[in-house]
Amino acid sequence: MHAPPRGRYDFPPTIPLDSCPDLRSPTRFLFWLIGSYGWVVPVMTLAASTWLVPSAMTPWLLGRAIDAGVARGDTSASLTWVALLLLAIAVGVSGGVLFHTFSVRIWLLGIYGIQRRVSRRAVHLGHVLNRRVPTGEVLSVSAVDSEQFGATIEGFGHVIAVAISFGLASALMLTTSPLLGTVVLVATPLLLLASTPVLRPLTRAQSAERSESSSLTSLASDIVTGLRILRGVGGERTFARNYERQSQKVRALGVRLSTWQAVVEATSILLSGLLLVALVFLGSHRVLEGMLSVGELISFFGYAVFLTSPMQVFFDFAQRWVKGLVAAQKTLSLLGVDVPWAPTGRALSHTPVLRDELSGITVRPGRMLGIVGEDPDASAALADRLGRYLPQEAPDPVDGDLSGQERRIARRERIAARARLAREDAELAGRPCGVTADGVDYSLVDVADLRRRVIVSHTDAILFSGTLQTAVDPWGTHSRDEAEKSMIVASAEDICESLSGGWQGRIDEKGRGLSGGQRQRVVLARALLLDPDVLILVEPTSTVDALTEARIAVRLAEHRRGRTTVVVTASPLLLRRCDDIAVLVDGVEVARGSHEALHDHPDYHRIIGRGMGECDV
């Protein structure tokens, strides 16, 4: 069912859904995302610094305690340094607890903040979504990339704290031994620069694995959605083989990605180990030369051990940043998409007369119009035009039977097809639609106002998991009495009685657990509850039995009396209750009248007679 959300959604202030993200580049998006969390990232960075700075000071305090107690035999001074050492350890432990607490918060904000933005964007795009972004891409951004953003932002705060502690350790080393301090300050950036060549293949491997994983998710989604149909036509094995091939390709790319990640990890350990060996070697010689005390040598060894951690954190952050850029690139492809039409600010002042130039159909206010067509797709397309919805067309998914080169070509073609659809949609939005409201073309009417006034309910409308109450009244804007009345009109009151928990009974995703007729009646009740100025129903009783259909026909006509209603159907039970019936042949109206007046019309009789025996439970 195409319906606009009502009311306002209130989100926690730490998830700035009302702010506009910077979509100019993946890097800008990541920095915008970091800034969007306000005080959380600085506080997490401060907590990380409180954790790491005492660790940087520990070798220096330990060296002073050893020199005071062992070299000079000053017990009092040694105890003082030990006390300061214990204080530093206590501060570090407290800072570690705070850092990990805020790290979890950052991860949760990254996950749920992006998921809510994706959900909001999907609702905003509505039926345009599948024309712009593959289903698997949407799921991957919500489930995978959202988690990666949390890791990237947590790593950003961590690496800043590491840089601060690294600077402090370097300063302490410089005051003790300018030579060793200089070696660390010069060698560390050189070692980091020497490792950058391995980051490029890591980026390519990450991007390739992410793209193929998205295709695999799309394929799985298509299989799950069409499983019943696949079983009917014997296509299960074919799609299973395609899924197997794609999953093996994702596995191979995952192994390749893991290999490069291992190379980066090994490089970080090797380079930090070389730095450790160099410091111990130079420090030992300085002791033999009498330039360092035993305590200072121990301090330098502690610095060397400590510096292996910042080195590894730098490498870890480089990996996280690469993954974050890949995730940001995919997220931009979704969040950067918008509906093709811009607000016009022009609203309809009353229930209008609707006219579709292509079919010649005129919908008069306050009447119930039945539309009968020999081509169900043409009739459904007419309903979409009256609701100002674009054709339900999307590029085909990549075929799993293709070779690697062929798959890359097919993927480029799919991207080009989506770009073509975007251009076509923009062109359609900028020119007259061919559907008018009181003589005013739809292109001049504000879409938001049109969505409030004209509701289109299709047979393939989705039910989300939740209670029966949320299925009928998703936005919680109506009273219990109003919702129950809509259920009665849809002859769905027995569903409430059949569910354990009644009105609060649980419904699974897509209405699993309900029969086809029950799902259809809940969808009808949901549309009726909105009580729009114009209600367009496409085959609202195609999966219910004849007795239930007869009850719905009577109740629907009574409930919508005096309000504009369009019913696209071939059911005589519904058509008998319509004020007018329009007959479509080749998508064009060829006759209009009541059920009785059209009874002997050859086209009407032929279309109605074709579906007379089709009633399912």
Secondary structure in CASP SS format (residue, H / E / C, confidence):
PFRMAT SS
TARGET T0000
AUTHOR 0000-0000-0000
METHOD secondary structure of the structure
MODEL  1
M C 1.00
H E 1.00
A C 1.00
P C 1.00
P C 1.00
R C 1.00
G C 1.00
R C 1.00
Y C 1.00
D C 1.00
F C 1.00
P C 1.00
P C 1.00
T C 1.00
I C 1.00
P C 1.00
L C 1.00
D C 1.00
S C 1.00
C C 1.00
P C 1.00
D C 1.00
L C 1.00
R C 1.00
S C 1.00
P H 1.00
T H 1.00
R H 1.00
F H 1.00
L H 1.00
F H 1.00
W H 1.00
L H 1.00
I H 1.00
G H 1.00
S H 1.00
Y C 1.00
G C 1.00
W C 1.00
V H 1.00
V H 1.00
P H 1.00
V H 1.00
M H 1.00
T H 1.00
L H 1.00
A H 1.00
A H 1.00
S H 1.00
T H 1.00
W H 1.00
L H 1.00
V H 1.00
P H 1.00
S H 1.00
A H 1.00
M H 1.00
T H 1.00
P H 1.00
W H 1.00
L H 1.00
L H 1.00
G H 1.00
R H 1.00
A H 1.00
I H 1.00
D H 1.00
A H 1.00
G H 1.00
V H 1.00
A H 1.00
R C 1.00
G C 1.00
D C 1.00
T H 1.00
S H 1.00
A H 1.00
S H 1.00
L H 1.00
T H 1.00
W H 1.00
V H 1.00
A H 1.00
L H 1.00
L H 1.00
L H 1.00
L H 1.00
A H 1.00
I H 1.00
A H 1.00
V H 1.00
G H 1.00
V H 1.00
S H 1.00
G H 1.00
G H 1.00
V H 1.00
L H 1.00
F H 1.00
H H 1.00
T H 1.00
F H 1.00
S H 1.00
V H 1.00
R H 1.00
I H 1.00
W H 1.00
L H 1.00
L H 1.00
G H 1.00
I H 1.00
Y H 1.00
G H 1.00
I H 1.00
Q H 1.00
R H 1.00
R H 1.00
V H 1.00
S H 1.00
R H 1.00
R H 1.00
A H 1.00
V H 1.00
H H 1.00
L H 1.00
G H 1.00
H H 1.00
V H 1.00
L H 1.00
N H 1.00
R H 1.00
R H 1.00
V C 1.00
P C 1.00
T H 1.00
G H 1.00
E H 1.00
V H 1.00
L H 1.00
S H 1.00
V H 1.00
S H 1.00
A H 1.00
V H 1.00
D H 1.00
S H 1.00
E H 1.00
Q H 1.00
F H 1.00
G H 1.00
A H 1.00
T H 1.00
I H 1.00
E H 1.00
G H 1.00
F H 1.00
G H 1.00
H H 1.00
V H 1.00
I H 1.00
A H 1.00
V H 1.00
A H 1.00
I H 1.00
S H 1.00
F H 1.00
G H 1.00
L H 1.00
A H 1.00
S H 1.00
A H 1.00
L H 1.00
M H 1.00
L H 1.00
T H 1.00
T H 1.00
S C 1.00
P H 1.00
L H 1.00
L H 1.00
G H 1.00
T H 1.00
V H 1.00
V H 1.00
L H 1.00
V H 1.00
A H 1.00
T H 1.00
P H 1.00
L H 1.00
L H 1.00
L H 1.00
L H 1.00
A H 1.00
S H 1.00
T H 1.00
P H 1.00
V H 1.00
L H 1.00
R H 1.00
P H 1.00
L H 1.00
T H 1.00
R H 1.00
A H 1.00
Q H 1.00
S H 1.00
A H 1.00
E H 1.00
R H 1.00
S H 1.00
E H 1.00
S H 1.00
S H 1.00
S H 1.00
L H 1.00
T H 1.00
S H 1.00
L H 1.00
A H 1.00
S H 1.00
D H 1.00
I H 1.00
V H 1.00
T H 1.00
G C 1.00
L H 1.00
R H 1.00
I H 1.00
L H 1.00
R H 1.00
G H 1.00
V H 1.00
G C 1.00
G C 1.00
E H 1.00
R H 1.00
T H 1.00
F H 1.00
A H 1.00
R H 1.00
N H 1.00
Y H 1.00
E H 1.00
R H 1.00
Q H 1.00
S H 1.00
Q H 1.00
K H 1.00
V H 1.00
R H 1.00
A H 1.00
L H 1.00
G H 1.00
V H 1.00
R H 1.00
L H 1.00
S H 1.00
T H 1.00
W H 1.00
Q H 1.00
A H 1.00
V H 1.00
V H 1.00
E H 1.00
A H 1.00
T H 1.00
S H 1.00
I H 1.00
L H 1.00
L H 1.00
S H 1.00
G H 1.00
L H 1.00
L H 1.00
L H 1.00
V H 1.00
A H 1.00
L H 1.00
V H 1.00
F H 1.00
L H 1.00
G H 1.00
S H 1.00
H H 1.00
R H 1.00
V H 1.00
L H 1.00
E C 1.00
G C 1.00
M C 1.00
L C 1.00
S C 1.00
V H 1.00
G H 1.00
E H 1.00
L H 1.00
I H 1.00
S H 1.00
F H 1.00
F H 1.00
G H 1.00
Y H 1.00
A H 1.00
V H 1.00
F H 1.00
L H 1.00
T H 1.00
S H 1.00
P H 1.00
M H 1.00
Q H 1.00
V H 1.00
F H 1.00
F H 1.00
D H 1.00
F H 1.00
A H 1.00
Q H 1.00
R H 1.00
W H 1.00
V H 1.00
K H 1.00
G H 1.00
L H 1.00
V H 1.00
A H 1.00
A H 1.00
Q H 1.00
K H 1.00
T H 1.00
L H 1.00
S H 1.00
L H 1.00
L H 1.00
G C 1.00
V C 1.00
D C 1.00
V C 1.00
P C 1.00
W C 1.00
A C 1.00
P C 1.00
T C 1.00
G C 1.00
R C 1.00
A C 1.00
L C 1.00
S C 1.00
H C 1.00
T C 1.00
P C 1.00
V C 1.00
L E 1.00
R E 1.00
D E 1.00
E C 1.00
L C 1.00
S C 1.00
G C 1.00
I E 1.00
T E 1.00
V E 1.00
R C 1.00
P C 1.00
G C 1.00
R C 1.00
M E 1.00
L E 1.00
G E 1.00
I E 1.00
V E 1.00
G E 1.00
E C 1.00
D C 1.00
P H 1.00
D H 1.00
A H 1.00
S H 1.00
A H 1.00
A H 1.00
L H 1.00
A H 1.00
D H 1.00
R H 1.00
L H 1.00
G C 1.00
R C 1.00
Y C 1.00
L C 1.00
P C 1.00
Q C 1.00
E C 1.00
A C 1.00
P C 1.00
D C 1.00
P C 1.00
V C 1.00
D C 1.00
G C 1.00
D C 1.00
L C 1.00
S C 1.00
G H 1.00
Q H 1.00
E H 1.00
R H 1.00
R H 1.00
I H 1.00
A H 1.00
R H 1.00
R H 1.00
E H 1.00
R H 1.00
I H 1.00
A H 1.00
A H 1.00
R H 1.00
A H 1.00
R H 1.00
L H 1.00
A H 1.00
R H 1.00
E H 1.00
D H 1.00
A H 1.00
E H 1.00
L H 1.00
A H 1.00
G C 1.00
R C 1.00
P C 1.00
C C 1.00
G C 1.00
V E 1.00
T E 1.00
A E 1.00
D C 1.00
G C 1.00
V E 1.00
D E 1.00
Y H 1.00
S H 1.00
L H 1.00
V C 1.00
D C 1.00
V H 1.00
A H 1.00
D H 1.00
L H 1.00
R H 1.00
R H 1.00
R H 1.00
V E 1.00
I E 1.00
V E 1.00
S E 1.00
H C 1.00
T C 1.00
D C 1.00
A C 1.00
I C 1.00
L C 1.00
F C 1.00
S C 1.00
G E 1.00
T E 1.00
L H 1.00
Q H 1.00
T H 1.00
A H 1.00
V H 1.00
D C 1.00
P C 1.00
W C 1.00
G C 1.00
T C 1.00
H C 1.00
S C 1.00
R H 1.00
D H 1.00
E H 1.00
A H 1.00
E H 1.00
K H 1.00
S H 1.00
M H 1.00
I H 1.00
V H 1.00
A C 1.00
S C 1.00
A C 1.00
E H 1.00
D H 1.00
I H 1.00
C H 1.00
E H 1.00
S H 1.00
L C 1.00
S C 1.00
G C 1.00
G H 1.00
W H 1.00
Q H 1.00
G C 1.00
R E 1.00
I E 1.00
D C 1.00
E H 1.00
K H 1.00
G H 1.00
R C 1.00
G C 1.00
L C 1.00
S C 1.00
G H 1.00
G H 1.00
Q H 1.00
R H 1.00
Q H 1.00
R H 1.00
V H 1.00
V H 1.00
L H 1.00
A H 1.00
R H 1.00
A H 1.00
L H 1.00
L H 1.00
L H 1.00
D C 1.00
P C 1.00
D C 1.00
V E 1.00
L E 1.00
I E 1.00
L E 1.00
V E 1.00
E C 1.00
P C 1.00
T C 1.00
S C 1.00
T C 1.00
V C 1.00
D C 1.00
A H 1.00
L H 1.00
T H 1.00
E H 1.00
A H 1.00
R H 1.00
I H 1.00
A H 1.00
V H 1.00
R H 1.00
L H 1.00
A H 1.00
E H 1.00
H H 1.00
R C 1.00
R C 1.00
G C 1.00
R C 1.00
T E 1.00
T E 1.00
V E 1.00
V E 1.00
V E 1.00
T C 1.00
A C 1.00
S C 1.00
P H 1.00
L H 1.00
L H 1.00
L H 1.00
R C 1.00
R C 1.00
C C 1.00
D C 1.00
D E 1.00
I E 1.00
A E 1.00
V E 1.00
L E 1.00
V E 1.00
D C 1.00
G C 1.00
V E 1.00
E E 1.00
V E 1.00
A E 1.00
R E 1.00
G E 1.00
S C 1.00
H C 1.00
E C 1.00
A C 1.00
L C 1.00
H C 1.00
D C 1.00
H C 1.00
P H 1.00
D H 1.00
Y H 1.00
H H 1.00
R H 1.00
I H 1.00
I H 1.00
G H 1.00
R H 1.00
G C 1.00
M C 1.00
G C 1.00
E C 1.00
C C 1.00
D C 1.00
V C 1.00
END
